[in-house]
Amino acid sequence: MQLPLETLSAKAESLRVPAALKLKCREQLARLHDALLGKGFAWPMPTVSFELRGRTAGQALWPSNHVRLNAVLLVENPDAFLEGVIGHELAHLATHARYGVAVKAHGPQWQSVMRLLGLKPSRCHTLDTRRAAVSKPTHRYICACAEPHWLTPRRHGIARKRDYVCRRCRQVLRHAPQGARPGMALPEAREGATAPSTHAVRPPTPAMLGYAQGLARRLGVPLPPGATEGFEACRAFIEAARSGRLAPPEGVTAAAPVPTGSAVIAEHVPTSPAKPMAAPPATPPSEGQLRFAKGLAARLGIVVPGSVLGCRRALSAWLDEQGERLSRG
């Protein structure tokens, strides 16, 4: 029986897993892989590493065809890994190998692979992660619910750039000091806020704001004040500009119709024989940005609009809009 290769990283030295336990994991991965090959699946033997940290028991990386296992949780729960976690992650790789990346992570395709392996298709593990946690949740957040939410320093840092929404009450979580009660008016923690607020207003991203400013200049209309401060107002202005609902002021002619999804910028000119300013060519998105956009679209079950594929700024604005959809569930 061919065993999967083990890959090493800089973290491997500090996270020691007994060699005998590593061998058992590799043997179990090989057995399950051979079992799926016998059921019609066809893809190479995955590699495996033992450097994963935090509360996650395992990760399946595609298309690198690699399984990462949590060293701390593995040492504390070897049976759970041999009987469930390894098969769980291998099922993810088998699902991508047969059905592609456009399927849901724990959708019916993955569940069917788990059943082929004789495993219960459970999304999450129930292991004790107190010792495995890299950082403790020390930042208190509140919403309309009675119980507060506790975020780790890492998630607290993310929350300063984007909103977390409570799954029960659907309200935006707000950072609160000890003793704050739900519904209290707390000062807005984000830069640029002018007054205390009970609801966080997400600002537009730099890419979205730059795109909106370019549309405003090209149409010869002022950018609404709210569009420079709020994500939704900025998006509404962009949509109105794309649909042609915005008209230039009297006596001013736009240089050209606004192309959907294009970040072409040109100053408006008065109605005179003078020639309008030439619009600089749009910067195309990078290959990495395109791959990320297509992967996000596949996850959401949508298609990336062709109108944004030729412009980095337009694609960035589109990605911001989809990120807002994900953050709101």
C-alpha positions, 0 to 999 in steps of 0.5 A, a space after each residue: 500500500 502506497 503511503 501519502 507523503 508528509 510535507 514539513 513546514 517551519 512550524 513542524 518543529 514546535 508541534 511534535 507528533 509521535 512518529 507512530 501516530 503520524 504513520 497511523 494517520 498516513 496509513 488510514 489516509 491511504 486506506 480510505 483513498 484506496 477505498 474510493 479508488 475502488 468505487 470509481 474515483 480517480 485522483 492522485 494520493 494526497 499529501 499530508 502535514 501536521 502543522 495546523 493550529 487553532 480550533 480547526 481539526 483538519 483542512 483539505 486544500 484543493 487543487 494542491 491535493 493536501 490534507 492539514 491536521 491539527 497536531 495538538 488535537 491529534 495527540 489528544 484525540 487520536 481515535 477521533 482523527 483516525 475514525 472521522 477527521 481524516 475521512 472528513 478531509 479526504 472526502 472534501 478532496 474526493 468531492 472536488 476531484 469528481 464534481 469540481 470546485 463549484 459545489 458546496 463544501 458540505 453539500 450533498 456531493 460531499 455527504 454522499 462521499 462520506 457515506 461511501 466511506 461509511 462515515 457520518 456526514 457531520 460538518 463540525 467536530 466536538 473535540 475539546 479545543 481549549 488547549 489547542 486554541 492559539 488565542 483566547 476570545 477576550 473581546 466582548 461584542 453585543 447585539 440585540 441578544 441577551 448573551 454577548 459574543 466573544 471574539 479572538 484578537 484576530 477576529 476583533 481585528 477583522 471586525 474593525 474592517 468589516 461587520 460581523 452579523 449575529 445569526 439569531 437577531 441579524 444585527 451587526 455586532 458592536 464592540 462593547 466594554 465590560 458591563 455594557 448592556 444590549 441596546 446601549 448607545 456606544 461610541 462608534 469605534 471606526 475612524 471617521 465617525 462623527 457621533 455615537 451610534 447604535 449601529 455601525 455604518 460600513 464605509 466604502 472600500 478605497 477601490 469602490 470609492 475611487 470607482 464612484 468618484 471616477 463615474 461622478 467625474 465622467 458624468 459631470 455630477 457631484 458625488 453624494 456626501 453619503 457615498 463617501 461615508 457609507 458602503 450602501 450609499 456608494 453602491 447605490 450611486 454606482 448602480 444608478 450611474 451604470 443604469 443611466 439614471 443620473 443626468 449631468 447638470 444643465 450646460 454640461 455634457 458628459 464625455 461619453 456614455 458610462 460603460 458598465 463595469 469600466 473604471 474609465 475616468 475623464 473630466 466633464 467639459 462645458 458645451 463648447 467646440 473644445 474636445 473632451 479629455 481622453 479617457 485613460 485605458 482601464 487597468 486590467 485585473 491580475 490573474 490572482 484577482 480573477 481566480 479569486 473572483 471566479 472562486 467566490 462566484 462559484 461559492 455563491 452560485 453566480 457568474 462574474 459579470 463580463 463587464 467587470 472582467 476587464 477592469 481592476 477597479 470595477 472588479 474590486 468594487 464587484 468583489 466588495 459587493 459580494 463580500 457584503 452579501 457574505 457578511 450578511 449571510 
